[in-house]
Amino acid sequence: MLLFVGLGNPDLKYAKNRHNIGFMAVDAIAEAYSFEPFKAKHHGLVSEGRIGSEKILLLKPTTFMNKSGVSVADAANFYKLEGDQIVVFYDELDLPHGKLRMRTGGGLAGHNGLRSIKAHMGADFRRARLGIGHPGDKAKVTGHVLGDFSKHDQDWLGPMLDAVSRHAPLLVEGADSTYQTRVVEDMSPVLHDDTDKNDKDKNNGNKETD
C-alpha cells in the first residue's frame, strides 16, 4: 500500500490558490483511476483505489497547511507506512511554473506543510515538487502563493495535472526519476509554446506606432 498526499488548504475560498496545487494533483489522480469518493478520515479527506495491482490511499489534510503533519502522521501510523511508501505533492516556489522535480528527504525550503510533516514523522518521505514559479520579489510571495492561478496559468496547469496523473504508475513502481522525466517530457512542448507566446506578447508590446 502507498499513501499519496496532496497539500493545500481546505476552505473553498482557497480551492484555486497556487498553494493548493497538491490537492489538485491528488484530485486528478483520483479521477484518472476511478478512485472511491473522498470521505472524512485521518483529519483529512481520503479516497481509496488501485493503480495497477497496488492499493493507494489518497489524502488531502483538512487541518490547514501549517498542521498537515497531524493528518499525514495519523494515516501513516494507522497503516504502518514508512517514508518510502509516502509521496507528498506540493507547490514549489523555487521551480518555474509547470516544472516537476522528485526528491526524498532534504530541506524544507520554508514550506509550512513540509515543516509540519517533518515535525510529526521526520523528513524521509518522497516529494513531488510542483513548480508554481516565484513572483520575483520576496514581498510578493505570500500574495503569489495564496493567489488563484491566473487565466494564463491554465495553459500549463491542465496539461501538468494530466501528466502528473497519467504517469502515476511509475511512482507505484518506485521509479521516481523516470516519473520526473516523463512529466518533464510531456510538459516541454507546453512550456516551450508558453515561452514563445510570452516573447511574442513582449515584442508586440514594444512595437513602435506611427
C-alpha positions as CSV (number, residue, x, y, z in Angstrom):
1,M,0.0,0.0,0.0
2,L,1.1,3.5,-0.8
3,L,0.0,6.9,0.6
4,F,-0.3,9.8,-1.9
5,V,-0.7,13.1,0.0
6,G,-1.7,16.4,-1.6
7,L,-1.1,19.5,0.4
8,G,-3.4,22.5,0.4
9,N,-5.9,24.5,2.5
10,P,-9.4,23.1,2.9
11,D,-11.7,26.2,2.7
12,L,-13.5,26.7,-0.6
13,K,-12.0,30.2,-0.9
14,Y,-8.5,28.6,-1.2
15,A,-9.6,26.0,-3.8
16,K,-8.0,27.7,-6.8
17,N,-4.9,29.0,-5.0
18,R,-1.4,28.1,-6.2
19,H,-0.8,26.8,-2.7
20,N,-3.4,24.1,-3.4
21,I,-1.8,22.5,-6.4
22,G,-1.1,19.5,-4.2
23,F,-4.9,19.0,-3.7
24,M,-5.4,19.4,-7.4
25,A,-2.8,16.7,-8.2
26,V,-4.4,14.2,-5.9
27,D,-7.9,15.0,-7.3
28,A,-6.5,14.4,-10.9
29,I,-5.2,11.0,-9.8
30,A,-8.5,10.1,-8.2
31,E,-10.3,11.0,-11.4
32,A,-7.9,9.3,-13.8
33,Y,-8.0,5.9,-11.9
34,S,-11.7,6.0,-10.8
35,F,-11.0,6.1,-7.1
36,E,-13.8,6.0,-4.5
37,P,-15.3,9.3,-3.4
38,F,-13.4,11.2,-0.8
39,K,-14.6,10.8,2.8
40,A,-13.5,12.3,6.1
41,K,-10.8,10.3,8.0
42,H,-7.4,10.9,9.5
43,H,-8.0,14.6,10.0
44,G,-8.5,14.9,6.2
45,L,-10.3,13.6,3.2
46,V,-9.3,10.2,1.9
47,S,-10.0,8.1,-1.1
48,E,-9.0,4.5,-1.8
49,G,-8.3,2.9,-5.1
50,R,-5.8,1.0,-7.1
51,I,-3.2,1.8,-9.7
52,G,-2.3,-1.4,-11.4
53,S,-2.3,-4.0,-8.6
54,E,-1.2,-1.7,-5.8
55,K,-3.7,-0.3,-3.3
56,I,-3.4,3.5,-3.0
57,L,-4.7,5.8,-0.3
58,L,-5.1,9.4,-1.4
59,L,-5.1,12.0,1.4
60,K,-6.0,15.7,1.5
61,P,-5.4,17.1,5.0
62,T,-8.2,19.3,6.3
63,T,-6.0,20.7,9.1
64,F,-4.8,23.7,7.1
65,M,-1.3,23.7,5.6
66,N,0.7,24.5,8.7
67,K,-0.7,21.5,10.5
68,S,-0.6,19.0,7.7
69,G,1.7,16.7,9.7
70,V,-1.1,15.8,12.1
71,S,-3.1,14.3,9.3
72,V,-0.2,12.6,7.4
73,A,1.2,11.1,10.6
74,D,-2.2,9.8,11.6
75,A,-2.7,8.0,8.3
76,A,0.9,6.7,8.2
77,N,0.8,5.4,11.7
78,F,-2.6,3.7,11.2
79,Y,-1.4,1.8,8.1
80,K,2.2,1.4,9.5
81,L,3.8,3.1,6.4
82,E,7.4,4.1,6.1
83,G,8.7,7.2,4.3
84,D,9.4,5.4,1.0
85,Q,5.7,4.4,0.9
86,I,4.5,8.1,1.1
87,V,4.5,10.6,-1.8
88,V,3.7,14.2,-1.0
89,F,2.6,16.5,-3.8
90,Y,3.1,20.2,-3.0
91,D,3.7,23.7,-4.5
92,E,7.3,24.7,-5.1
93,L,8.2,28.4,-5.3
94,D,11.8,27.6,-6.4
95,L,10.7,25.9,-9.6
96,P,9.4,27.6,-12.7
97,H,5.7,27.1,-13.3
98,G,4.9,23.7,-14.9
99,K,8.2,22.1,-13.8
100,L,8.3,19.0,-11.6
101,R,11.2,17.6,-9.5
102,M,11.2,14.5,-7.4
103,R,13.3,14.1,-4.3
104,T,13.3,12.1,-1.0
105,G,14.2,14.0,2.2
106,G,16.2,17.1,2.2
107,G,15.4,20.7,3.1
108,L,12.0,22.2,3.6
109,A,12.5,25.5,1.6
110,G,10.3,27.3,4.1
111,H,7.2,25.3,3.2
112,N,4.9,25.2,6.2
113,G,3.3,21.9,5.1
114,L,6.6,20.1,4.9
115,R,7.7,21.6,8.2
116,S,4.7,20.2,9.9
117,I,5.1,16.7,8.4
118,K,8.8,16.6,9.5
119,A,7.8,17.6,13.0
120,H,5.4,14.8,13.3
121,M,7.1,11.9,11.4
122,G,10.5,13.0,10.1
123,A,11.6,14.2,6.6
124,D,12.4,11.0,4.8
125,F,9.3,10.9,2.6
126,R,9.1,11.1,-1.2
127,R,8.3,14.5,-2.6
128,A,6.7,15.6,-5.9
129,R,7.6,19.3,-6.1
130,L,5.2,21.1,-8.4
131,G,6.6,24.3,-9.7
132,I,4.4,27.4,-9.4
133,G,7.2,30.0,-10.1
134,H,8.4,32.8,-8.0
135,P,7.0,36.4,-8.3
136,G,10.5,37.8,-8.3
137,D,10.0,39.9,-5.2
138,K,10.1,38.4,-1.7
139,A,7.4,40.9,-0.6
140,K,5.0,39.4,-3.1
141,V,5.5,35.8,-2.2
142,T,2.5,35.5,0.1
143,G,0.1,37.1,-2.3
144,H,1.5,34.9,-5.1
145,V,1.2,31.6,-3.2
146,L,-2.2,32.4,-1.8
147,G,-3.5,33.9,-5.0
148,D,-5.6,32.0,-7.5
149,F,-4.0,30.6,-10.7
150,S,-4.4,33.2,-13.4
151,K,-6.2,32.7,-16.7
152,H,-2.7,32.4,-18.4
153,D,-1.7,29.7,-15.9
154,Q,-4.5,27.4,-17.2
155,D,-2.4,26.9,-20.4
156,W,0.1,24.8,-18.5
157,L,-1.8,23.8,-15.3
158,G,-4.2,21.4,-17.0
159,P,-1.5,19.6,-19.0
160,M,0.7,19.3,-15.9
161,L,-2.1,17.8,-13.8
162,D,-2.8,15.4,-16.7
163,A,0.9,14.4,-16.9
164,V,1.2,14.0,-13.1
165,S,-1.8,11.6,-13.0
166,R,-1.1,9.7,-16.3
167,H,2.4,8.7,-15.2
168,A,1.5,7.8,-11.6
169,P,2.1,4.1,-12.2
170,L,5.8,4.9,-12.2
171,L,5.5,6.3,-8.7
172,V,3.9,3.0,-7.7
173,E,6.9,1.2,-9.1
174,G,9.2,3.4,-7.1
175,A,10.7,4.8,-10.3
176,D,10.7,8.4,-9.2
177,S,13.4,9.5,-11.6
178,T,11.6,8.1,-14.6
179,Y,8.4,9.6,-13.4
180,Q,10.1,13.0,-13.3
181,T,11.5,12.5,-16.8
182,R,8.1,11.5,-18.3
183,V,6.3,14.5,-16.8
184,V,9.1,16.9,-17.9
185,E,9.0,15.5,-21.4
186,D,5.2,15.9,-21.6
187,M,5.4,19.5,-20.3
188,S,8.3,20.5,-22.5
189,P,6.3,21.5,-25.6
190,V,3.6,23.1,-23.5
191,L,6.2,25.3,-21.7
192,H,8.0,26.0,-24.9
193,D,4.8,27.3,-26.5
194,D,4.2,29.3,-23.4
195,T,7.6,30.9,-23.7
196,D,7.1,31.7,-27.4
197,K,3.8,33.3,-26.6
198,N,5.3,35.5,-23.8
199,D,8.1,36.6,-26.2
200,K,5.6,37.4,-28.9
201,D,3.5,39.4,-26.5
202,K,6.5,41.3,-25.4
203,N,7.6,42.0,-28.9
204,N,4.1,43.2,-29.8
205,G,4.1,45.5,-26.8
206,N,7.4,47.0,-27.9
207,K,6.3,47.8,-31.5
208,E,6.5,51.4,-32.5
209,T,3.4,53.2,-33.7
210,D,3.1,55.9,-36.2
